[in-house]
Amino acid sequence: MVDFVLNHSPKSYLNGQMQPTINVSDNGVTAVILAGGESSRMRQDKSLISIHGVPLIQSIFHQLSTRFEKIVISANDPQKYAFMNCLVIPDETPHVGPLMAILSVLKRLQEPIFVVATDIPEIPWTILNNILALERQYPDCQAIVPITSTGEYEPLFAIYRPEIIGTIAKALQENQRHIYGIFAEIPVAILALKVDETIPNLNHPEDFERYVENQ
């Protein structure tokens, strides 16, 4: 079963049947790897950290290619990712944050996008499949966003539709840079994660060391 909340409040839950795994050819969503962050906590570029000889961003790309026909990178240094041989979309205004990155990509592509941060070493497939299922079930929702069992949004592992462009632009004009700040303004499908469902990320050097040790 997939627990989810429609519209703005994560307080009243509905239940819906989980749909089968979405095939790579029919999900209709473009995957976007966000690689424009500062990586200040990691103290080196997270996207290029080598795991078993493969840059992290390349590992994420290969994982996503099993579900998405089209994958692009959001970054402000296209030359850095020339080895990826894919479209790199820079922010309209650099150094504003991920909300600007989402806006820039949506304006360029004009199609639904699945956003994933570049510090996620392993895609949690059950969560992704459930997000894609909700995207198909609720085409009028402008975002499909997971929320943890402790009530925290996971906006960098979520789907956004082009209909959200105006809301994001308005938020940025008002100097609102937090992604979750726009959720009260739009119809949102929220995927409620179970206690044991997590989206892993590598924010600090210790996270990376621990991840490699457990491989």
C-alpha positions in Angstrom: 0.0 0.0 0.0 1.1 3.5 -0.6 0.2 6.1 2.0 -0.2 9.5 0.6 -1.8 12.9 1.2 -3.3 15.1 -1.4 -3.3 18.9 -1.5 -1.6 20.9 1.3 -1.9 19.0 4.6 0.1 16.0 5.6 -2.3 15.3 8.5 -5.1 13.2 6.8 -3.9 10.1 5.0 -5.5 8.1 2.3 -4.5 4.7 1.0 -4.0 3.7 -2.6 -2.7 0.6 -4.4 0.9 0.7 -5.5 1.2 0.4 -9.2 3.6 -2.0 -10.9 7.2 -0.9 -11.6 7.2 1.9 -14.2 9.1 0.9 -17.4 11.9 3.0 -18.7 9.9 3.7 -21.9 6.6 4.9 -20.5 7.0 7.1 -17.4 7.0 10.4 -19.3 9.2 12.2 -16.8 12.7 13.5 -17.3 15.3 12.8 -14.5 17.4 15.8 -13.4 20.6 15.3 -11.3 21.2 18.5 -9.3 24.9 19.1 -9.3 25.1 22.8 -8.7 25.6 22.8 -4.9 28.6 24.1 -3.1 29.5 20.8 -1.4 30.8 22.8 1.6 30.1 20.2 4.2 31.9 17.5 2.2 34.8 19.8 1.5 35.2 18.5 -2.0 32.9 18.2 -5.0 30.4 15.5 -4.1 29.4 14.8 -7.7 32.9 13.7 -8.6 33.7 11.6 -5.5 34.9 8.2 -6.7 33.1 5.2 -5.5 34.7 2.0 -6.8 36.4 4.0 -9.5 33.3 5.7 -10.7 32.3 9.3 -10.1 29.2 9.5 -7.9 27.3 11.5 -10.6 28.0 8.8 -13.2 26.8 6.1 -10.8 23.5 8.0 -10.2 23.1 8.5 -14.0 23.5 4.8 -14.7 21.0 3.9 -12.0 18.5 6.4 -13.3 18.9 5.1 -16.9 17.0 2.0 -15.9 13.9 4.1 -15.3 14.2 7.2 -17.4 14.7 7.6 -21.2 15.9 11.2 -20.7 18.4 12.4 -18.0 19.9 15.9 -17.7 22.2 17.5 -15.3 21.5 20.8 -13.5 24.9 22.6 -13.0 26.6 25.9 -13.6 29.8 24.5 -15.0 28.8 22.4 -18.1 32.5 21.7 -19.0 33.0 19.9 -15.7 30.5 17.3 -16.8 31.4 17.0 -20.5 32.4 13.4 -19.9 28.8 12.6 -19.1 27.7 13.3 -22.7 24.3 14.7 -21.7 22.5 18.0 -21.6 23.7 20.3 -18.7 21.3 23.1 -17.8 22.8 26.1 -15.9 20.8 28.2 -13.4 19.3 31.4 -14.8 20.8 33.1 -11.8 23.7 31.2 -10.2 24.2 30.6 -6.5 20.6 31.1 -5.5 20.0 27.5 -4.6 18.0 24.4 -5.7 14.7 26.3 -6.2 16.4 28.3 -8.9 17.8 25.1 -10.4 14.3 23.6 -10.6 12.9 26.7 -12.1 15.6 26.9 -14.7 15.2 23.3 -15.8 11.4 23.4 -15.9 11.5 26.6 -18.1 14.0 24.9 -20.4 12.3 21.5 -20.7 8.6 22.4 -20.2 7.9 18.9 -19.0 7.6 17.0 -15.7 10.9 16.4 -14.0 12.1 14.0 -11.3 14.8 15.8 -9.3 17.5 13.9 -7.4 20.4 15.3 -5.5 23.9 14.4 -6.6 24.8 13.1 -3.1 22.5 10.0 -3.1 24.7 7.0 -3.7 21.9 4.4 -4.2 18.4 5.1 -5.6 15.7 3.7 -3.2 13.7 2.0 -5.9 10.5 1.4 -3.9 10.2 5.0 -3.0 11.0 6.1 -6.6 8.4 3.7 -8.1 5.8 4.9 -5.6 6.5 8.6 -6.6 6.1 7.7 -10.3 2.9 5.8 -9.5 1.4 8.9 -7.7 2.5 11.1 -10.6 0.4 9.0 -13.0 -2.5 8.8 -10.6 -2.7 12.5 -9.9 -1.9 14.5 -13.0 -3.4 17.7 -11.5 -0.8 17.8 -8.7 2.1 20.1 -9.5 4.5 18.3 -7.2 4.9 14.8 -5.8 7.1 14.9 -2.7 8.0 12.3 -0.1 7.8 13.1 3.6 9.6 11.1 6.3 8.0 9.5 9.3 9.2 12.4 11.4 7.5 14.9 9.1 10.4 16.2 7.1 10.0 16.8 3.4 12.4 15.3 0.9 12.2 17.9 -1.9 15.4 16.8 -3.7 13.9 13.4 -4.4 10.6 14.5 -6.0 8.7 15.3 -9.1 7.8 18.8 -10.3 5.5 19.8 -13.2 5.9 22.9 -15.4 2.7 24.3 -14.0 4.7 25.2 -10.9 6.9 27.7 -12.8 4.9 30.8 -11.9 4.8 29.9 -8.2 8.5 29.3 -8.0 9.3 32.6 -9.8 7.1 34.5 -7.4 8.7 32.9 -4.4 12.2 33.7 -5.7 11.2 37.3 -6.4 10.1 37.5 -2.7 13.5 36.0 -1.7 11.9 32.7 -0.6 14.5 30.1 -1.4 13.2 27.1 0.6 11.5 24.6 -1.7 9.0 23.5 1.0 7.8 27.1 1.2 5.9 26.8 -2.0 4.0 23.6 -1.1 1.2 25.5 0.6 0.6 27.4 -2.7 0.1 24.5 -5.0 -1.7 21.1 -5.2 0.8 18.5 -3.9 0.7 14.7 -3.6 2.7 13.7 -0.6 4.2 10.2 -0.3 4.4 9.3 3.4 7.5 7.2 4.0 7.4 4.3 6.5 9.8 4.4 9.5 12.2 2.1 7.8 12.1 3.9 4.4 15.0 6.4 4.0 16.7 8.3 1.2 20.4 8.0 1.8 22.8 10.9 1.2 26.5 11.7 1.6 26.8 15.1 3.2 30.0 14.8 5.2 33.3 13.0 4.7 32.3 10.6 7.5 29.1 9.7 5.6 31.3 8.8 2.6 33.7 6.8 4.6 30.9 4.9 6.3 29.2 4.1 3.0 32.4 2.8 1.4 33.2 0.6 4.4 29.7 -1.0 4.2 30.1 -1.9 0.6 
